[in-house]
């Protein structure tokens, strides 16, 4: 008959099932209590059901990300020669993680250094030429002065003076040319040195190093792959700091203050287990997402033990305070989906089914009623009690 009734009515409600379970548990505990014990009052501590200021809360889900993450990319077109790390490896700042084939870059760097050395030798040659031109100028000037003096005394001809004058002008021109070539050689040295430094820097592009201490999260290429400028090769993250990134509806984002404390529940693994960690609202984006009408909120997590990127978490934000009917959390008993409390009525404990949301009473209790806090296993429905204290 019971099976037929369930078939016709669609099943017994979860509340009746829980009531049966509570009644069975109560009867079981009552059977263990002697007649003498039934009349013996059980000492209990009670608390009043009262209206209190309760902060409204709301949740937003998101994904855990490292506060500092980087993608190692190539800056040149070259084959990948060696990958020195694997996903999950820890690296130090400056550690070489990827080696590209830079043989042509090395050759170019050697050529640039050779050109720089040749330019340096050119400077030496230009300086020697400048000194020779200066010596020739001194001789030409002395010859001109002697010839001019002799011509004034009619001891030298006019042609000899003209020749001395021409030799002086030629010497002056050679000095100017030597100075220009010396300056050109100095400029060539600067240009060759800059080219050599650039070639050396480009040669260093073949060795890719980790930008910070962290862990390799993803290896994107294998040896032999042709790397191109901007092509991602590895992904790294700094494990010293994580944050939870959630999106909050624009109607509620005004209730979040930067720097406010936030409770974060993280999925800890199989079975639905969660881990609660403390967080701080570190950043609230100013630009609203036009598609979802939500703001991006970044929550810095204080405890990084066991965290990794990609974990799902739920941030609980405190909203505006409101008046609500509440009871101590230790007074609430949960049996599956059914929630109950022990209410003290004229010295007798009575089981009362209630509808709760955290500490807030939604239905089942009235303000001023007394409930038992931390009820013992001896307490059953209808058992007399003696109030040993109040909260």
C-alpha positions, 0 to 999 in steps of 0.5 A: 500500500505504501508503494502504491501511495508513493506512486500515486502521489509522486513520493513522500516529501523529504520533510516527512522522511526526515521527521521519521528519521528524527522520531526514530532517533528520538525513540532510540534515545528514549529507549536507552533512558530509564523511567527514572531518567525521564523525570530527571531534568537535563541541564541546558544552556538557552539563548533567546531568539532575537532580532539582530543586525545581520550583514547581507552577503552575496557570492561570486564565482571565479578562477584562481590566477597567479598575481604574476604570470609571464609567457616566454616568447621568441624575439627572432626567427630561429629553430628551437634547439633545446628546451631545458625545463618541463611543466611543473619545474621550478625555475630561478630568475635568469635561468636559461629555459629555452635555447634557440639556434643562433649560429648565424647570429653568432657569426654576425656578432663576430663579423661586427666585432671584426669591423669594430676592430678594423675601425679602431685601426683606422682611427690609429692610421688617421691619427698618424696621417694627421700628425704627418700632415701637421709636420708637413704644414710646419715645414711649408710654413717655415719655407714660406717665411724664409722665401718671403724674407728673401724675396723682400731683400731681392734675394729670391725670385717672385716665382720661388715665393709663389711656389712656397705659397702654393706648398703652404696652401697644399700643406694646410689642405692636407692637414684639414683633410687629415683632420676630417679623416680622423673624425670620420674614423672616430665616427666609424668606430662609434658606428662599428661599436654600436653595431657590435653591441647590437649584434651581441644583444641579438646573439643573446636572443637565442638564450631565453631566461626566466624573468622571475622565480616561479614554476613552469605551467605549460610547455608549448613547443618541442626541439626542432620547432621553428620559432618566430618573433612573438611566438609563445614557447613557455608559460611561467607563474610566480607561486608566491602570490595568487588572486581570485578573479570574479565578475560582480554585477554592476548593481552590487559592485558599489557594495565592494570597497577596495581593501575590504576583507573577503572570505573565499571558498575554494574547491579542494578536490573530489567529494565537493570538499572546500577550503576557506581562505581569507582574501582582500579586494585588491582591484576593482575594474573601472570599465564595465563589461558591455556584454555581461554588465559586470565588473572584474574584481581581483581578490588577493589571497593571503594563504597560498599553500596548496593553491594553483592556477585554474582552481574554482573559488567563490568569494563571499562579499558583505552587503548592507546590514539589515535587521533579522531574526537570528539564533546561535549557530550551535543551537541548530541541528541538521538531519539531511535536508531538515533543520530543527532546534530544541525550544524550551516550553515551560521547562520541557524541550520540544523539537521544532522544525525551522527554515534557516539561512545561516544564522537567520531564521526564515520560518519556525521561530518567533522573537523571544522564544528560548532555544537550547544551545549545544544540546547534548545527546541525552536531550530528547523531545519532551524531556524536562530541562533545567536552565543552567545558563543563558547566552 
